[in-house]
Amino acid sequence: MNNIRTLAAMTVGAILLSVFFAVALNDTTREVDIDGGEERSVQHVESGDEGEFILKDEGRFLKAKWRGPFKVSASGADIEKLERYLEIFLKKDGVERRAVFKRDDEDEISRRLYVDNEKQPVSAETDEEIAVLLKGFLRASGMNAKERVAALVRIGGADAVLEEIALLEGDHALRRYVMALTKTADLDAEQIDALIGYASAIEGDHELSRSLQAILQYEDVPASLTPALLTAAASIDSSHDLRKLVEAIAKRPLDNETTDLALDMFRRIDSDHDLRQAALALLDNDALMEEGAPRILAAAARAIDSDHDMRTLLEITAPDFTKNASFRDAWLDGLGSIDSDYDKRVSIERVVSAGGVARAEDWRALIDATEDIDGSYDKRLALVAIAEKFDAAPELLVAYRDAAEGIDSDFDRENALEALLDR
């Protein structure tokens, strides 16, 4: 649908313009993630190559700060490269431990452990405690997820990453690893199933939606895993995040099973704006099966309450009004769900102006649709638009006159009837 692509292009242009101004005004890369709850709170701030991570939960306080980039070893137990320093602090069970990685004057990385502020001697036991602190920080924060996932894939394939994901804690870390793995490896059905299972443990709508989007975008998810995806997404309440998930599905070939999956998530969206955007994304899929489009439009007609959003959807899909009888009937159902005379009239005018209406049954359907317009002014304009374009077959003329005669206002009724003579 060219109209949908044009609208999408305009939206992308607006987003790019926003990004341009953001970059022009502030060239500092900054990422902030805050996750709070009654028993757990996380703050993760990154600005360029510097950052700070803080985790508080029952009986534990974990804090890490770094200056300059660092690279973790393949095992995740040590730091291979470090520009300045990384410090990890953990207070648990009344004991304070602090690991400090620092580049010294000889360009070597020093590693020091402090327990209750007392520096510990270098030993195998100390190295092990430092490794435990480092792994704990990485698994709680998801830091260096891309590099860690790539290294684990090289060592033991996707299964090694899945084993590491099982040890992660927190939505942010899980999402980072899920996204990194889907971009790095082609998973088989069993591995995808396992990854969906780990993602389902994510509590935040945004992080869960992004994780499932990545799985849908980068992996070949078999139809047999549709129930698992629905179960994983069942906890998402946010209309925006559900819509983004539907949009991810819309980028895949939409056979009947995939359309079912999309509509199951579509029906849970509350926001009219998000419903409209999700429907447009699905309808814009070139691989959408012919019977799928009427189902999507009918679902939108049942779900969207806003006249504006329904009318906008009908205007954009108006060029496809005559695609087939099922789509036409679904389109008319959407028109019937609109209360506003203005929005009904504009929708009809858009179908007429789009061209392509040739069959008598389609013209008759449009004429009959004007019967639901109560206002004389809007009904007259809708009929005049039809009169200027339709095929004046005898049965259509009768239907048109009957509709025009139903206009309450003498002025508008006469103008609607005169439109037939001005053809």
C-alpha positions in Angstrom: 0.0 0.0 0.0 1.7 3.1 -1.2 -0.2 5.3 1.2 1.1 3.4 4.2 4.6 3.6 2.9 4.3 7.3 2.4 3.0 7.8 6.0 5.8 5.6 7.3 8.4 7.6 5.4 7.1 10.9 6.8 7.2 9.4 10.3 10.8 8.2 9.8 11.7 11.7 8.6 10.3 13.3 11.7 12.3 10.9 13.9 15.5 11.5 12.0 15.0 15.3 12.4 14.5 14.8 16.1 17.7 12.8 16.3 19.6 15.4 14.3 18.7 18.1 16.8 19.5 15.9 19.8 22.9 15.2 18.4 23.5 18.8 17.4 22.7 20.0 20.9 24.4 17.3 22.9 27.1 15.0 21.4 27.5 13.0 24.7 26.2 9.4 24.5 24.2 8.7 27.6 22.1 5.7 28.6 20.1 5.6 31.8 18.2 2.6 33.1 16.3 2.7 36.3 14.3 -0.3 37.6 12.7 0.0 41.0 10.5 -2.3 43.1 9.7 -2.9 46.7 12.5 -5.4 47.1 14.9 -4.5 44.4 16.2 -1.3 42.7 18.7 -0.9 39.9 20.3 2.2 38.5 22.5 1.9 35.4 24.0 5.1 33.9 26.5 5.2 31.0 27.9 8.4 29.6 30.5 7.8 26.8 33.1 5.4 28.2 32.2 6.1 31.9 29.4 4.7 33.9 28.0 3.6 37.2 25.8 0.6 38.2 24.0 0.3 41.5 21.9 -2.7 42.7 20.0 -2.7 45.9 18.0 -5.7 47.1 17.3 -7.5 50.4 20.6 -8.0 52.2 22.8 -6.9 49.3 24.3 -3.6 47.9 26.3 -3.8 44.7 28.0 -0.8 43.1 30.4 -0.6 40.2 31.9 2.4 38.5 34.3 2.6 35.6 36.3 5.2 33.7 37.3 4.3 30.2 36.4 1.2 28.2 37.3 -2.3 29.4 37.3 -5.8 27.9 36.3 -8.9 29.8 38.1 -12.2 29.2 36.3 -15.1 27.4 35.7 -16.8 30.8 34.2 -13.6 32.3 36.5 -14.0 35.3 39.1 -11.3 34.5 39.7 -8.0 32.7 41.8 -8.3 29.5 42.0 -4.7 28.5 41.4 -1.5 30.6 42.0 2.1 29.7 41.7 3.6 33.3 40.0 1.7 36.1 37.0 -0.4 37.2 35.9 -0.7 40.8 33.3 -3.2 42.1 31.9 -2.9 45.6 29.7 -5.5 47.3 28.2 -5.4 50.8 26.5 -8.7 51.7 25.8 -10.4 55.1 27.6 -7.5 56.8 30.8 -8.0 54.9 32.2 -5.4 52.5 34.3 -6.5 49.5 35.8 -4.3 46.9 37.7 -5.3 43.7 39.8 -2.7 41.9 41.2 -3.1 38.4 43.5 -0.3 37.5 46.1 0.4 34.8 49.4 1.1 36.5 52.4 3.2 35.4 53.9 0.3 33.5 50.7 -0.1 31.4 49.8 -3.3 33.2 46.4 -4.1 34.8 46.7 -4.4 38.6 44.0 -6.3 40.5 43.4 -5.6 44.2 40.9 -7.0 46.7 39.7 -5.2 49.9 37.7 -6.9 52.6 36.2 -4.4 55.1 38.6 -1.8 53.7 41.6 -4.0 54.4 43.8 -4.8 51.4 44.2 -8.5 50.8 47.4 -10.3 49.8 47.7 -11.6 46.3 46.8 -15.2 46.1 44.8 -17.8 44.3 42.0 -17.3 46.8 42.1 -13.6 46.3 42.0 -14.0 42.5 38.9 -16.2 42.9 37.1 -13.7 45.0 37.9 -11.0 42.5 36.5 -13.2 39.7 33.3 -13.8 41.7 32.8 -10.1 42.2 33.4 -9.4 38.5 31.0 -12.1 37.3 28.4 -10.9 39.8 28.6 -7.4 38.3 28.5 -8.6 34.7 25.5 -10.9 35.4 23.6 -8.2 37.2 24.3 -5.4 34.8 24.6 -7.1 31.4 27.7 -5.0 30.7 29.7 -6.0 27.6 26.9 -8.4 26.6 27.8 -8.2 22.9 31.4 -9.1 23.5 30.6 -11.8 26.1 28.0 -13.4 23.9 30.4 -13.5 20.9 33.1 -15.0 23.1 30.8 -17.7 24.5 29.5 -18.6 21.0 33.1 -19.1 19.9 33.9 -21.3 22.9 30.7 -23.4 23.2 28.1 -22.2 20.7 24.7 -20.8 21.5 24.2 -23.4 24.3 27.1 -21.8 26.2 25.3 -18.4 26.0 22.0 -20.0 27.2 23.8 -21.4 30.2 25.1 -18.0 31.0 21.7 -16.4 30.5 20.3 -18.8 33.1 22.7 -17.2 35.6 21.7 -13.6 34.9 19.6 -11.5 37.2 17.5 -8.5 36.3 15.5 -7.4 33.3 18.2 -5.1 31.9 20.9 -7.9 31.8 18.5 -10.5 30.4 17.3 -8.2 27.6 20.9 -7.3 26.6 22.0 -10.9 26.4 18.8 -12.0 24.5 19.3 -9.3 21.9 23.0 -10.0 21.6 22.5 -13.7 21.1 19.8 -13.3 18.5 22.0 -11.0 16.5 25.0 -13.3 16.8 23.7 -16.9 16.3 21.1 -18.7 14.3 19.3 -20.8 16.8 17.4 -24.1 16.3 13.9 -24.6 17.6 14.9 -26.1 20.9 17.3 -23.2 21.6 14.7 -20.6 20.6 12.2 -22.2 22.9 14.8 -22.0 25.7 15.5 -18.4 25.0 11.8 -17.5 25.0 11.5 -19.2 28.4 14.4 -17.1 29.8 12.9 -13.9 28.3 9.5 -14.7 29.9 11.2 -14.1 33.3 11.5 -10.4 32.5 9.0 -8.4 34.5 9.2 -5.0 32.8 7.0 -4.5 29.7 9.6 -2.5 27.7 12.5 -4.9 28.3 10.3 -8.0 27.6 8.8 -6.5 24.5 12.3 -5.6 23.1 13.6 -9.1 23.9 10.7 -10.8 22.1 11.0 -8.4 19.2 14.6 -9.4 18.8 13.7 -13.1 18.7 11.1 -12.5 16.1 13.3 -10.3 14.0 16.5 -12.3 14.0 15.4 -16.0 14.5 13.3 -18.3 12.4 10.6 -19.0 14.9 8.6 -22.1 14.0 4.8 -22.0 14.3 5.0 -24.7 17.0 6.5 -22.0 19.3 3.5 -19.6 18.9 2.0 -20.7 22.2 5.3 -20.1 24.0 5.5 -16.6 22.5 1.9 -15.8 23.6 2.7 -17.1 27.1 5.8 -15.0 27.3 4.0 -11.9 26.1 1.0 -12.4 28.4 2.3 -10.2 31.1 2.8 -7.2 28.9 0.2 -4.5 29.7 1.6 -1.5 27.9 -0.2 -0.7 24.6 3.0 0.8 23.2 5.1 -2.3 23.9 2.4 -4.6 22.6 2.2 -2.5 19.4 6.0 -2.7 18.9 5.7 -6.5 19.3 2.9 -6.6 16.7 5.0 -4.4 14.4 7.9 -6.9 14.7 5.6 -9.7 13.7 4.4 -7.6 10.8 7.9 -7.7 9.3 7.6 -11.5 8.9 5.7 -13.4 6.2 2.1 -13.3 7.4 0.7 -16.8 6.9 -2.5 -17.8 8.8 -0.6 -18.9 11.9 1.5 -15.8 12.1 -1.6 -13.6 11.5 -3.3 -15.4 14.4 -0.3 -14.7 16.6 -0.4 -11.0 15.6 -4.1 -10.7 16.2 -3.9 -12.4 19.6 -1.5 -9.6 20.7 -3.3 -6.9 18.8 -6.6 -7.5 20.6 -4.9 -6.8 24.0 -3.9 -3.3 23.0 -6.0 -0.6 24.7 -4.7 2.6 23.0 -6.5 3.6 19.9 -3.4 5.2 18.4 -1.4 2.0 19.0 -4.2 -0.1 17.6 -4.2 2.0 14.4 -0.4 1.9 14.0 -0.3 -1.9 14.6 -3.1 -2.5 12.1 -1.3 -0.3 9.5 1.9 -2.3 10.0 0.2 -5.6 9.5 -1.8 -4.4 6.4 1.5 -3.0 4.8 3.0 -6.5 4.7 3.5 -7.5 1.1 3.3 -11.2 2.0 0.0 -10.8 3.8 -2.4 -13.5 2.6 -5.6 -12.3 0.9 -7.9 -13.5 3.7 -5.7 -11.9 6.3 -6.3 -8.2 5.4 -10.1 -8.4 6.1 -9.5 -10.1 9.4 -7.1 -7.4 10.5 -9.4 -4.5 9.4 -12.4 -6.2 11.1 -10.4 -6.6 14.3 -9.5 -2.9 14.2 -13.1 -1.9 13.6 -14.1 -3.8 16.8 -11.3 -2.5 18.9 -10.8 1.2 18.0 -13.1 3.6 19.8 -11.6 6.9 18.5 -13.4 8.2 15.4 -10.2 10.0 14.3 -8.0 6.9 14.5 -10.6 4.7 12.7 -11.1 7.3 10.0 -7.4 7.7 9.5 -7.1 3.9 9.1 -9.9 3.9 6.6 -8.5 6.8 4.6 -5.1 5.0 4.3 -6.7 1.7 3.3 -9.3 3.3 1.0 -7.4 2.5 -2.2 -8.0 -1.2 -1.4 -11.7 -0.8 -0.9 -12.4 -2.8 -4.1 -9.7 -5.5 -3.5 -12.4 -8.1 -2.7 -15.8 -8.3 -1.1 -14.4 -9.4 2.2 -12.1 -6.4 2.5 -14.9 -4.1 1.4 -17.3 -5.4 4.0 -14.6 -5.1 6.7 -13.9 -1.6 5.6 -17.6 -0.8 5.8 -17.8 -2.3 9.3 -15.1 0.1 10.3 -17.1 2.9 8.8 -20.1 1.8 10.7 -18.2 1.9 14.0 -17.6 5.7 13.6 -20.0 8.0 15.3 -18.9 11.3 13.8 -20.7 12.4 10.6 -17.7 14.3 9.5 -15.3 11.3 9.8 -17.8 9.0 8.0 -18.1 11.5 5.1 -14.4 12.1 4.8 -13.8 8.3 4.7 -16.3 7.9 1.9 -14.9 10.8 -0.1 -11.4 9.2 0.2 -12.6 6.0 -1.3 -14.2 7.9 -4.2 -11.1 10.1 -4.8 -8.8 7.1 -4.7 -10.4 5.8 -7.9 -10.8 2.2 -8.8 -14.4 1.8 -7.8 -16.1 0.3 -10.9 -18.5 -2.5 -9.8 -22.1 -1.5 -9.3 -22.1 -3.5 -6.0 -19.3 -1.4 -4.6 -21.0 1.9 -5.6 -24.2 0.6 -4.1 -22.4 -0.2 -0.8 -21.1 3.3 -0.7 -24.5 4.9 -1.4 -26.0 2.7 1.3 -23.3 3.7 3.8 -24.4 7.4 3.5 -27.7 6.3 5.2 -25.8 6.2 8.5 -24.8 9.9 8.2 -27.4 11.9 10.2 -26.2 15.4 9.4 -27.6 16.9 6.3 -24.5 18.8 5.3 -22.1 15.8 5.6 -24.6 13.4 3.9 -25.0 15.8 1.0 -21.2 16.2 0.5 -20.8 12.4 0.6 -23.5 11.9 -2.0 -22.2 14.6 -4.2 -18.7 13.0 -4.2 -20.3 9.8 -5.3 -22.5 11.5 -8.0 -19.4 13.0 -9.6 -17.8 9.6 -10.2 -20.3 6.7 -10.1 -21.7 4.7 -13.0 -25.3 5.9 -13.4 -26.9 2.5 -13.9 -30.7 2.6 -13.3 -30.6 0.7 -10.0 -27.8 3.0 -8.7 -29.8 6.1 -9.7 -32.8 4.8 -7.7 -30.6 4.0 -4.7 -29.0 7.5 -4.9 -32.3 9.3 -5.1 -33.7 7.4 -2.2 -30.6 8.3 -0.1 -30.8 12.0 -1.2 -34.5 12.1 -0.4 -33.7 11.1 3.1 -31.8 14.4 3.8 -33.6 16.6 6.2 -32.4 20.0 5.0 -34.2 21.2 1.9 -31.1 23.0 0.7 -28.8 20.0 1.1 -31.4 17.6 -0.4 -31.9 19.7 -3.5 -28.1 20.1 -4.0 -27.6 16.4 -3.7 -30.3 15.7 -6.3 -29.0 18.4 -8.6 -25.5 16.8 -8.5 -27.0 14.0 -10.7 -28.0 16.6 -13.4 -24.5 18.2 -13.3 -22.7 15.0 -14.3 
